[in-house]
Structure formats: C-alpha cells, structure tokens
Amino acid sequence: MSTDPAEAAQLTAELSDAIRSGQDRLALEQLSGVTASLVEAIAGGRTEVQEVLHVGLADAAILLATRTGATPGEFRIQGMIEALGGVADTAIRTHGMADLSSAGPHGLALRVLREVGRSRGLLSDKAIAHALGVRTAALRPTLERLQASSLVQASPSLGCTLFVVTRRGLDAIRASHAPERATSAKDQDTDDAGVSPGMRR
C-alpha cells in the first residue's frame, strides 16, 4: 500500500527522534524507509508525499547539524539526508514545471503574472520560481515575455531580477488574460509604470 502524507510525516518524525537520541543505526533504518517511500512517491507522481518527505528531511538535516558530539555513522546519515533531499527537491520542481507547461503559454504566463501580482512590492525571480516550485531559469522566457508586453516591470538587483506588476498587468489578471503579443514602445501607455496592488489609485 502506498505511503500517504501522514505516514510520510511519521517516517521523518521517527528519523528525527533517532537522530536526536543518537541512535545512528535506527536513523539509518528510518532513512531506508524514507528512501523507499520517496521512490514510490516519485514513481506514482505523489507530489504531496514528496513535499512532506522533503520538509521532514530538511528538519532532520538541521537537527543533525546542531547535534553535539560526532558519532561514527553521522557522516553517512548526513550524506543520505542530503542525497534524498536533493532527489525530492528535483522531483518536486520537475513536477511543478510539468504542471505549468501543461497549462500552455497563456496559462503559464497568467500563473506567473498572478504570483507577481500577489506581492505588495518588488518580487525577485527566485522568489517567484520558489513559490511556483520550479527553477528560476525555466521561468525566464515567460518573465521576459511579460516584461515585453508591459505586464510587469523589471529592475536588476544583486544576484537576481526584481519584478513588480504594472497597471496593464493588473488589468490582465482581472480579465484572466495575459496577452501573448509583445506591445511596441509607441503602444505602451505612459501610465503603465510598475505599481504594486497596494498602490493602485
């Protein structure tokens, strides 16, 4: 029978308990169970289980890092947690990108635009990607298209690009339609300067 989110949470909770009490052998046994559940969840497309395991592994990694006194199995446990966490993260992001891609160009653009519109200020490309569960590089073409269509305004920043929705973008969100055609400079309204929802007049 496949693991459900509650069982996944229990698995990682037991892993954390074993780490907390210094029972390395038990922790490794729990990691075997987590591995089996993660493989099963990925094969079955159970993103909700993958997310629970990913969070639980992150908690276990923090707990292991704060534990005082090294033990013989600690490095092996750490390596397994990091590897499984990486696999879970990749699987979640891959699934997220597949979901966005299946929405088609209009659906993808609108979901990205809505995410920017939820912010009451500037939002980085990394934050947008994190919220949608995808990699930043995968969103760049869509963000560039939204910018070219004057739906968002971009500002370069240290290590990222910051975005804010424009009035035209807000109109597009309200109309649930993200124009695909890039608007030419002469067509752009001078009132389309970037404004956050909290600054609308």
C-alpha positions in Angstrom: 0.0 0.0 0.0 1.4 3.4 -0.9 2.5 5.9 1.7 0.2 8.8 2.4 1.3 12.2 3.7 0.6 11.4 7.3 2.7 8.2 7.1 5.5 10.2 5.4 5.4 12.7 8.2 5.6 9.9 10.8 8.6 8.4 9.0 10.6 11.6 9.1 9.5 12.3 12.7 10.9 8.9 13.7 14.1 9.7 11.8 14.4 13.0 13.7 13.8 11.2 17.0 16.5 8.7 16.2 19.0 11.5 15.3 18.1 13.4 18.5 18.7 10.4 20.7 22.0 9.5 18.9 20.7 6.1 17.6 22.6 6.1 14.3 21.6 2.5 13.4 17.9 3.3 13.9 18.3 6.5 12.0 19.8 4.6 9.0 16.9 2.1 9.2 14.5 5.0 9.1 16.3 6.5 6.1 15.8 3.2 4.3 12.1 3.6 4.9 12.2 7.2 3.7 14.1 6.2 0.6 11.5 3.5 -0.3 8.6 5.9 0.3 10.3 8.7 -1.8 10.9 6.3 -4.7 7.3 5.1 -4.5 6.0 8.7 -4.4 8.1 9.8 -7.4 7.0 6.7 -9.4 3.4 7.4 -8.5 3.5 11.1 -9.0 2.5 11.7 -5.4 3.8 15.3 -5.1 2.1 15.8 -1.7 4.1 12.9 -0.2 7.3 14.1 -1.8 6.8 17.6 -0.2 6.2 16.1 3.2 9.3 14.0 2.9 11.4 16.9 1.6 10.4 19.1 4.6 11.0 16.3 7.1 14.4 15.6 5.6 15.3 19.3 5.9 14.2 19.3 9.6 16.3 16.2 10.2 19.4 17.8 8.5 19.1 20.8 10.8 18.8 18.6 13.8 21.8 16.6 12.8 23.9 19.8 12.2 23.0 21.0 15.7 23.8 17.8 17.5 26.8 17.9 19.7 29.4 15.2 19.6 30.2 13.3 16.4 29.3 9.7 16.0 30.6 7.0 13.7 27.5 6.9 11.5 26.9 10.7 11.4 28.6 11.4 8.0 26.8 8.5 6.4 23.5 9.8 7.8 24.3 13.3 6.6 25.2 12.1 3.1 22.0 10.1 2.8 19.8 13.0 4.0 21.5 15.4 1.6 21.1 13.0 -1.3 17.5 12.2 -0.6 16.7 15.9 -0.1 18.2 16.7 -3.4 16.2 13.9 -5.2 13.0 15.1 -3.5 13.6 18.8 -4.5 14.4 17.9 -8.1 11.2 15.7 -8.4 9.0 18.4 -6.9 10.4 21.1 -9.2 10.1 18.8 -12.2 6.5 18.1 -11.4 5.8 21.8 -10.9 7.3 22.7 -14.2 5.3 20.0 -15.9 2.1 21.4 -14.4 2.9 24.9 -15.6 3.9 23.7 -19.0 0.7 21.7 -19.4 -1.2 25.0 -18.8 0.0 26.3 -22.2 1.7 29.6 -22.9 -1.3 31.7 -21.8 -1.9 29.6 -18.6 1.8 29.7 -17.7 2.1 33.5 -18.2 -1.1 34.1 -16.2 0.1 32.0 -13.3 3.4 33.8 -13.2 1.7 37.2 -13.5 -0.7 36.3 -10.7 2.3 35.4 -8.5 3.9 38.7 -9.1 0.6 40.5 -8.5 0.2 38.9 -5.1 3.2 40.8 -3.8 2.7 44.3 -2.4 6.1 45.2 -3.6 9.0 44.0 -5.7 9.4 40.3 -6.0 12.5 38.5 -7.2 12.6 36.0 -10.0 14.0 33.5 -7.4 11.0 34.1 -5.1 8.6 33.6 -8.0 10.2 30.3 -9.0 10.2 29.1 -5.4 6.5 29.9 -5.0 5.7 28.0 -8.2 8.0 25.1 -7.4 10.2 25.4 -10.4 13.7 26.5 -11.3 14.4 30.2 -11.9 15.9 29.6 -15.4 12.7 27.8 -16.5 10.7 31.0 -15.9 13.0 33.5 -17.6 11.4 33.3 -21.1 7.9 33.8 -19.6 9.1 36.7 -17.4 10.8 38.3 -20.4 7.6 38.0 -22.4 5.5 39.5 -19.6 8.0 42.4 -19.4 7.9 42.9 -23.2 4.2 43.0 -23.0 4.4 45.7 -20.3 2.6 43.4 -17.8 5.5 43.5 -15.4 8.4 45.9 -14.8 11.8 44.5 -14.1 14.7 46.0 -12.0 18.1 44.3 -11.9 19.4 43.6 -8.4 22.3 41.8 -6.8 22.1 38.2 -7.9 18.5 38.4 -9.1 15.9 40.4 -11.0 13.1 42.1 -9.2 9.6 42.3 -10.7 6.5 44.4 -10.0 3.1 44.2 -11.7 2.1 47.1 -13.9 -1.4 48.5 -14.2 -1.7 46.7 -17.5 -0.7 43.5 -15.7 -3.4 44.1 -13.0 -6.0 44.6 -15.8 -4.8 41.3 -17.3 -5.1 39.5 -14.0 -8.6 40.8 -13.6 -9.5 39.8 -17.1 -7.8 36.4 -16.6 -6.0 37.0 -19.9 -2.2 37.5 -20.5 -1.6 38.9 -24.0 0.9 36.9 -25.9 1.9 39.7 -28.4 4.7 42.0 -27.2 3.5 45.6 -27.2 5.6 48.1 -29.2 7.0 51.1 -27.4 4.7 53.5 -29.2 1.7 51.5 -28.0 2.8 51.5 -24.3 0.8 53.8 -22.1 2.9 56.1 -20.0 0.7 55.3 -17.1 1.9 51.7 -17.1 4.7 52.3 -14.7 5.2 49.5 -12.2 2.8 49.7 -9.2 2.0 47.2 -6.6 -1.6 46.3 -5.8 -1.4 48.3 -2.6 -0.5 51.5 -4.5 -3.4 51.4 -7.0 -5.2 54.7 -7.4 
